[in-house]
Amino acid sequence: MNQYEGFEYVEVKYTASDGVTTGKTYTYKTKLNLRLGQKVYAPTYKSDRSEAVVVAVNCPEPGFRCKEIVEVMPEEAEE
């Protein structure tokens, strides 16, 4: 049995302190039903809660170990 069974793989880009999403993409595993453009907290070597944006969903399983996204950022309040 695959130890990662039940996971989906997504790609994210991190959000800088100025709110701009830039840089390369990073692959994560998740059991959450994520959608494109959704803001999440992604674990990194610097922090367990780095802000990121989902830029691809249903990605193929990579050939390396991935960290897991387990938390979606709260939606911004509508005015």
JOGI-V924494 format. One record per residue. N is the residue number from 1. PSI is psi in whole degrees, 0 to 359 (999 if undefined). D_LAST is the distance of its C-alpha to the last C-alpha in Angstrom with 2 decimals. Layout:
BEGIN
n = <N:N>
psi = <PSI:PSI>
d_last = <D_LAST:D_LAST>
END
This chain:
BEGIN
n = <1:2:3:4:5:6:7:8:9:10:11:12:13:14:15:16:17:18:19:20:21:22:23:24:25:26:27:28:29:30:31:32:33:34:35:36:37:38:39:40:41:42:43:44:45:46:47:48:49:50:51:52:53:54:55:56:57:58:59:60:61:62:63:64:65:66:67:68:69:70:71:72:73:74:75:76:77:78:79>
psi = <136:127:344:15:136:353:150:152:134:161:142:161:142:153:126:169:338:4:357:135:117:179:190:168:153:140:136:159:155:155:2:153:84:156:161:138:354:140:133:167:120:132:139:179:342:329:154:350:62:135:134:165:135:124:350:142:167:41:153:153:125:169:22:163:136:147:165:134:125:0:131:141:144:143:144:141:136:141:999>
d_last = <48.00:45.33:43.68:40.37:40.51:37.20:35.21:33.29:33.25:30.24:29.87:27.22:26.68:25.70:22.77:24.05:22.83:21.23:19.06:21.48:23.15:26.83:30.33:32.33:31.34:32.29:33.24:32.29:33.18:30.82:30.98:27.23:26.12:24.23:22.91:22.80:19.95:19.08:18.76:21.52:23.63:27.07:30.20:32.22:35.36:33.36:30.74:29.94:26.20:25.73:22.41:23.13:21.94:24.00:25.85:28.50:29.18:32.50:34.46:38.16:39.36:40.36:43.76:42.46:40.84:37.02:34.73:32.32:28.52:27.66:24.04:20.74:17.93:15.00:12.12:9.24:6.43:3.77:0.00>
END
